Amino acid sequence: FLLDEALLSVVNEVEVLTIELSQKLVENELLGREISLADVEKQYLHFN
């Protein structure tokens, strides 16, 4: 019984960590896109 509870809590923690990690990856991807958009705008303004 105790083993099951310990296992469940570990599984829950792993799930939470996985969710947090995927959210961070999404945030990083969005940041990367914003940065590349800013670069494109700079180049565009520079050439015109």
PyMOL Python script that loads the backbone (N, CA, C, O; Angstrom):
from pymol import cmd

cmd.read_pdbstr("""\
ATOM      1  N   PHE A   1       0.837  -1.210   0.000  1.00  0.00           N
ATOM      2  CA  PHE A   1       0.000   0.000   0.000  1.00  0.00           C
ATOM      3  C   PHE A   1       0.867   1.252   0.000  1.00  0.00           C
ATOM      4  O   PHE A   1       0.666   2.161  -0.805  1.00  0.00           O
ATOM      5  N   LEU A   2       1.836   1.286   0.918  1.00  0.00           N
ATOM      6  CA  LEU A   2       2.721   2.446   0.978  1.00  0.00           C
ATOM      7  C   LEU A   2       3.524   2.592  -0.309  1.00  0.00           C
ATOM      8  O   LEU A   2       3.777   3.700  -0.782  1.00  0.00           O
ATOM      9  N   LEU A   3       3.915   1.457  -0.860  1.00  0.00           N
ATOM     10  CA  LEU A   3       4.684   1.476  -2.104  1.00  0.00           C
ATOM     11  C   LEU A   3       3.855   2.099  -3.225  1.00  0.00           C
ATOM     12  O   LEU A   3       4.349   2.908  -4.011  1.00  0.00           O
ATOM     13  N   ASP A   4       2.586   1.702  -3.280  1.00  0.00           N
ATOM     14  CA  ASP A   4       1.699   2.262  -4.304  1.00  0.00           C
ATOM     15  C   ASP A   4       1.589   3.777  -4.157  1.00  0.00           C
ATOM     16  O   ASP A   4       1.637   4.506  -5.148  1.00  0.00           O
ATOM     17  N   GLU A   5       1.443   4.242  -2.930  1.00  0.00           N
ATOM     18  CA  GLU A   5       1.311   5.684  -2.704  1.00  0.00           C
ATOM     19  C   GLU A   5       2.578   6.406  -3.128  1.00  0.00           C
ATOM     20  O   GLU A   5       2.519   7.453  -3.774  1.00  0.00           O
ATOM     21  N   ALA A   6       3.728   5.841  -2.761  1.00  0.00           N
ATOM     22  CA  ALA A   6       4.999   6.456  -3.136  1.00  0.00           C
ATOM     23  C   ALA A   6       5.126   6.512  -4.653  1.00  0.00           C
ATOM     24  O   ALA A   6       5.547   7.522  -5.217  1.00  0.00           O
ATOM     25  N   LEU A   7       4.761   5.428  -5.293  1.00  0.00           N
ATOM     26  CA  LEU A   7       4.832   5.355  -6.747  1.00  0.00           C
ATOM     27  C   LEU A   7       3.919   6.402  -7.386  1.00  0.00           C
ATOM     28  O   LEU A   7       4.299   7.075  -8.343  1.00  0.00           O
ATOM     29  N   LEU A   8       2.714   6.525  -6.840  1.00  0.00           N
ATOM     30  CA  LEU A   8       1.763   7.498  -7.370  1.00  0.00           C
ATOM     31  C   LEU A   8       2.290   8.919  -7.228  1.00  0.00           C
ATOM     32  O   LEU A   8       2.167   9.723  -8.152  1.00  0.00           O
ATOM     33  N   SER A   9       2.876   9.232  -6.079  1.00  0.00           N
ATOM     34  CA  SER A   9       3.371  10.590  -5.889  1.00  0.00           C
ATOM     35  C   SER A   9       4.538  10.881  -6.828  1.00  0.00           C
ATOM     36  O   SER A   9       4.677  11.999  -7.326  1.00  0.00           O
ATOM     37  N   VAL A  10       5.374   9.872  -7.068  1.00  0.00           N
ATOM     38  CA  VAL A  10       6.481  10.054  -8.013  1.00  0.00           C
ATOM     39  C   VAL A  10       5.929  10.293  -9.417  1.00  0.00           C
ATOM     40  O   VAL A  10       6.394  11.178 -10.135  1.00  0.00           O
ATOM     41  N   VAL A  11       4.939   9.500  -9.797  1.00  0.00           N
ATOM     42  CA  VAL A  11       4.330   9.661 -11.123  1.00  0.00           C
ATOM     43  C   VAL A  11       3.724  11.052 -11.261  1.00  0.00           C
ATOM     44  O   VAL A  11       3.876  11.701 -12.296  1.00  0.00           O
ATOM     45  N   ASN A  12       3.036  11.508 -10.214  1.00  0.00           N
ATOM     46  CA  ASN A  12       2.434  12.843 -10.251  1.00  0.00           C
ATOM     47  C   ASN A  12       3.501  13.915 -10.415  1.00  0.00           C
ATOM     48  O   ASN A  12       3.334  14.846 -11.203  1.00  0.00           O
ATOM     49  N   GLU A  13       4.600  13.787  -9.672  1.00  0.00           N
ATOM     50  CA  GLU A  13       5.671  14.774  -9.777  1.00  0.00           C
ATOM     51  C   GLU A  13       6.264  14.791 -11.172  1.00  0.00           C
ATOM     52  O   GLU A  13       6.535  15.854 -11.730  1.00  0.00           O
ATOM     53  N   VAL A  14       6.464  13.607 -11.730  1.00  0.00           N
ATOM     54  CA  VAL A  14       7.019  13.524 -13.084  1.00  0.00           C
ATOM     55  C   VAL A  14       6.069  14.186 -14.080  1.00  0.00           C
ATOM     56  O   VAL A  14       6.510  14.897 -14.983  1.00  0.00           O
ATOM     57  N   GLU A  15       4.771  13.954 -13.916  1.00  0.00           N
ATOM     58  CA  GLU A  15       3.792  14.571 -14.817  1.00  0.00           C
ATOM     59  C   GLU A  15       3.853  16.086 -14.710  1.00  0.00           C
ATOM     60  O   GLU A  15       3.836  16.786 -15.722  1.00  0.00           O
ATOM     61  N   VAL A  16       3.922  16.592 -13.485  1.00  0.00           N
ATOM     62  CA  VAL A  16       3.989  18.044 -13.284  1.00  0.00           C
ATOM     63  C   VAL A  16       5.250  18.606 -13.926  1.00  0.00           C
ATOM     64  O   VAL A  16       5.204  19.629 -14.611  1.00  0.00           O
ATOM     65  N   LEU A  17       6.379  17.933 -13.702  1.00  0.00           N
ATOM     66  CA  LEU A  17       7.637  18.386 -14.292  1.00  0.00           C
ATOM     67  C   LEU A  17       7.561  18.377 -15.809  1.00  0.00           C
ATOM     68  O   LEU A  17       8.045  19.297 -16.467  1.00  0.00           O
ATOM     69  N   THR A  18       6.955  17.338 -16.361  1.00  0.00           N
ATOM     70  CA  THR A  18       6.835  17.234 -17.815  1.00  0.00           C
ATOM     71  C   THR A  18       6.008  18.384 -18.367  1.00  0.00           C
ATOM     72  O   THR A  18       6.349  18.972 -19.393  1.00  0.00           O
ATOM     73  N   ILE A  19       4.914  18.699 -17.677  1.00  0.00           N
ATOM     74  CA  ILE A  19       4.055  19.803 -18.109  1.00  0.00           C
ATOM     75  C   ILE A  19       4.829  21.117 -18.040  1.00  0.00           C
ATOM     76  O   ILE A  19       4.786  21.912 -18.979  1.00  0.00           O
ATOM     77  N   GLU A  20       5.536  21.350 -16.933  1.00  0.00           N
ATOM     78  CA  GLU A  20       6.307  22.583 -16.791  1.00  0.00           C
ATOM     79  C   GLU A  20       7.366  22.684 -17.879  1.00  0.00           C
ATOM     80  O   GLU A  20       7.590  23.748 -18.456  1.00  0.00           O
ATOM     81  N   LEU A  21       8.011  21.556 -18.145  1.00  0.00           N
ATOM     82  CA  LEU A  21       9.066  21.533 -19.152  1.00  0.00           C
ATOM     83  C   LEU A  21       8.502  21.872 -20.527  1.00  0.00           C
ATOM     84  O   LEU A  21       9.093  22.661 -21.264  1.00  0.00           O
ATOM     85  N   SER A  22       7.367  21.281 -20.873  1.00  0.00           N
ATOM     86  CA  SER A  22       6.798  21.543 -22.196  1.00  0.00           C
ATOM     87  C   SER A  22       6.338  22.995 -22.304  1.00  0.00           C
ATOM     88  O   SER A  22       6.432  23.597 -23.373  1.00  0.00           O
ATOM     89  N   GLN A  23       5.838  23.562 -21.194  1.00  0.00           N
ATOM     90  CA  GLN A  23       5.453  24.971 -21.210  1.00  0.00           C
ATOM     91  C   GLN A  23       6.678  25.846 -21.450  1.00  0.00           C
ATOM     92  O   GLN A  23       6.621  26.814 -22.208  1.00  0.00           O
ATOM     93  N   LYS A  24       7.798  25.495 -20.791  1.00  0.00           N
ATOM     94  CA  LYS A  24       9.026  26.266 -20.983  1.00  0.00           C
ATOM     95  C   LYS A  24       9.501  26.175 -22.426  1.00  0.00           C
ATOM     96  O   LYS A  24       9.946  27.166 -23.005  1.00  0.00           O
ATOM     97  N   LEU A  25       9.404  24.981 -23.003  1.00  0.00           N
ATOM     98  CA  LEU A  25       9.823  24.808 -24.396  1.00  0.00           C
ATOM     99  C   LEU A  25       8.974  25.674 -25.314  1.00  0.00           C
ATOM    100  O   LEU A  25       9.491  26.306 -26.236  1.00  0.00           O
ATOM    101  N   VAL A  26       7.673  25.703 -25.063  1.00  0.00           N
ATOM    102  CA  VAL A  26       6.775  26.526 -25.879  1.00  0.00           C
ATOM    103  C   VAL A  26       7.141  27.993 -25.722  1.00  0.00           C
ATOM    104  O   VAL A  26       7.207  28.726 -26.708  1.00  0.00           O
ATOM    105  N   GLU A  27       7.382  28.432 -24.470  1.00  0.00           N
ATOM    106  CA  GLU A  27       7.763  29.821 -24.231  1.00  0.00           C
ATOM    107  C   GLU A  27       9.053  30.165 -24.962  1.00  0.00           C
ATOM    108  O   GLU A  27       9.163  31.226 -25.576  1.00  0.00           O
ATOM    109  N   ASN A  28      10.031  29.260 -24.892  1.00  0.00           N
ATOM    110  CA  ASN A  28      11.304  29.499 -25.568  1.00  0.00           C
ATOM    111  C   ASN A  28      11.101  29.612 -27.069  1.00  0.00           C
ATOM    112  O   ASN A  28      11.711  30.456 -27.724  1.00  0.00           O
ATOM    113  N   GLU A  29      10.240  28.756 -27.611  1.00  0.00           N
ATOM    114  CA  GLU A  29       9.978  28.781 -29.048  1.00  0.00           C
ATOM    115  C   GLU A  29       9.341  30.109 -29.440  1.00  0.00           C
ATOM    116  O   GLU A  29       9.713  30.712 -30.446  1.00  0.00           O
ATOM    117  N   LEU A  30       8.376  30.560 -28.635  1.00  0.00           N
ATOM    118  CA  LEU A  30       7.717  31.833 -28.916  1.00  0.00           C
ATOM    119  C   LEU A  30       8.716  32.977 -28.815  1.00  0.00           C
ATOM    120  O   LEU A  30       8.710  33.887 -29.643  1.00  0.00           O
ATOM    121  N   LEU A  31       9.577  32.929 -27.794  1.00  0.00           N
ATOM    122  CA  LEU A  31      10.612  33.951 -27.655  1.00  0.00           C
ATOM    123  C   LEU A  31      11.514  33.959 -28.870  1.00  0.00           C
ATOM    124  O   LEU A  31      11.844  35.020 -29.400  1.00  0.00           O
ATOM    125  N   GLY A  32      11.912  32.786 -29.309  1.00  0.00           N
ATOM    126  CA  GLY A  32      12.776  32.671 -30.478  1.00  0.00           C
ATOM    127  C   GLY A  32      12.116  33.275 -31.704  1.00  0.00           C
ATOM    128  O   GLY A  32      12.773  33.946 -32.500  1.00  0.00           O
ATOM    129  N   ARG A  33      10.819  33.039 -31.858  1.00  0.00           N
ATOM    130  CA  ARG A  33      10.100  33.598 -33.005  1.00  0.00           C
ATOM    131  C   ARG A  33      10.046  35.109 -32.908  1.00  0.00           C
ATOM    132  O   ARG A  33      10.236  35.801 -33.908  1.00  0.00           O
ATOM    133  N   GLU A  34       9.788  35.635 -31.709  1.00  0.00           N
ATOM    134  CA  GLU A  34       9.731  37.086 -31.531  1.00  0.00           C
ATOM    135  C   GLU A  34      11.076  37.706 -31.877  1.00  0.00           C
ATOM    136  O   GLU A  34      11.144  38.744 -32.534  1.00  0.00           O
ATOM    137  N   ILE A  35      12.147  37.056 -31.425  1.00  0.00           N
ATOM    138  CA  ILE A  35      13.485  37.573 -31.685  1.00  0.00           C
ATOM    139  C   ILE A  35      13.760  37.569 -33.188  1.00  0.00           C
ATOM    140  O   ILE A  35      14.290  38.542 -33.723  1.00  0.00           O
ATOM    141  N   SER A  36      13.405  36.479 -33.870  1.00  0.00           N
ATOM    142  CA  SER A  36      13.677  36.420 -35.304  1.00  0.00           C
ATOM    143  C   SER A  36      12.800  37.417 -36.062  1.00  0.00           C
ATOM    144  O   SER A  36      13.227  37.973 -37.075  1.00  0.00           O
ATOM    145  N   LEU A  37      11.582  37.645 -35.579  1.00  0.00           N
ATOM    146  CA  LEU A  37      10.730  38.659 -36.196  1.00  0.00           C
ATOM    147  C   LEU A  37      11.360  40.036 -36.043  1.00  0.00           C
ATOM    148  O   LEU A  37      11.368  40.832 -36.983  1.00  0.00           O
ATOM    149  N   ALA A  38      11.883  40.311 -34.863  1.00  0.00           N
ATOM    150  CA  ALA A  38      12.537  41.594 -34.619  1.00  0.00           C
ATOM    151  C   ALA A  38      13.732  41.758 -35.550  1.00  0.00           C
ATOM    152  O   ALA A  38      13.964  42.847 -36.077  1.00  0.00           O
ATOM    153  N   ASP A  39      14.491  40.686 -35.755  1.00  0.00           N
ATOM    154  CA  ASP A  39      15.640  40.736 -36.661  1.00  0.00           C
ATOM    155  C   ASP A  39      15.186  41.042 -38.080  1.00  0.00           C
ATOM    156  O   ASP A  39      15.801  41.851 -38.774  1.00  0.00           O
ATOM    157  N   VAL A  40      14.115  40.396 -38.505  1.00  0.00           N
ATOM    158  CA  VAL A  40      13.597  40.627 -39.857  1.00  0.00           C
ATOM    159  C   VAL A  40      13.188  42.084 -40.008  1.00  0.00           C
ATOM    160  O   VAL A  40      13.484  42.714 -41.023  1.00  0.00           O
ATOM    161  N   GLU A  41      12.506  42.620 -38.998  1.00  0.00           N
ATOM    162  CA  GLU A  41      12.082  44.020 -39.057  1.00  0.00           C
ATOM    163  C   GLU A  41      13.287  44.945 -39.148  1.00  0.00           C
ATOM    164  O   GLU A  41      13.285  45.896 -39.928  1.00  0.00           O
ATOM    165  N   LYS A  42      14.313  44.668 -38.352  1.00  0.00           N
ATOM    166  CA  LYS A  42      15.521  45.497 -38.381  1.00  0.00           C
ATOM    167  C   LYS A  42      16.146  45.481 -39.770  1.00  0.00           C
ATOM    168  O   LYS A  42      16.511  46.527 -40.307  1.00  0.00           O
ATOM    169  N   GLN A  43      16.266  44.302 -40.341  1.00  0.00           N
ATOM    170  CA  GLN A  43      16.871  44.180 -41.670  1.00  0.00           C
ATOM    171  C   GLN A  43      16.015  44.910 -42.701  1.00  0.00           C
ATOM    172  O   GLN A  43      16.533  45.584 -43.591  1.00  0.00           O
ATOM    173  N   TYR A  44      14.719  44.767 -42.570  1.00  0.00           N
ATOM    174  CA  TYR A  44      13.795  45.402 -43.511  1.00  0.00           C
ATOM    175  C   TYR A  44      13.942  46.921 -43.444  1.00  0.00           C
ATOM    176  O   TYR A  44      14.035  47.592 -44.472  1.00  0.00           O
ATOM    177  N   LEU A  45      13.961  47.453 -42.220  1.00  0.00           N
ATOM    178  CA  LEU A  45      14.102  48.895 -42.042  1.00  0.00           C
ATOM    179  C   LEU A  45      15.471  49.358 -42.522  1.00  0.00           C
ATOM    180  O   LEU A  45      15.614  50.457 -43.060  1.00  0.00           O
ATOM    181  N   HIS A  46      16.465  48.519 -42.324  1.00  0.00           N
ATOM    182  CA  HIS A  46      17.832  48.860 -42.712  1.00  0.00           C
ATOM    183  C   HIS A  46      17.946  48.975 -44.230  1.00  0.00           C
ATOM    184  O   HIS A  46      18.654  49.843 -44.740  1.00  0.00           O
ATOM    185  N   PHE A  47      17.249  48.101 -44.946  1.00  0.00           N
ATOM    186  CA  PHE A  47      17.371  48.075 -46.404  1.00  0.00           C
ATOM    187  C   PHE A  47      16.492  49.127 -47.077  1.00  0.00           C
ATOM    188  O   PHE A  47      16.746  49.509 -48.219  1.00  0.00           O
ATOM    189  N   ASN A  48      15.456  49.597 -46.372  1.00  0.00           N
ATOM    190  CA  ASN A  48      14.568  50.585 -46.996  1.00  0.00           C
ATOM    191  C   ASN A  48      14.863  51.992 -46.517  1.00  0.00           C
ATOM    192  O   ASN A  48      14.205  52.940 -46.945  1.00  0.00           O
TER     193      ASN A  48
END
""", "prot")
cmd.dss("prot")
cmd.show_as("cartoon", "prot")
cmd.util.cbc("prot")
cmd.orient("prot")
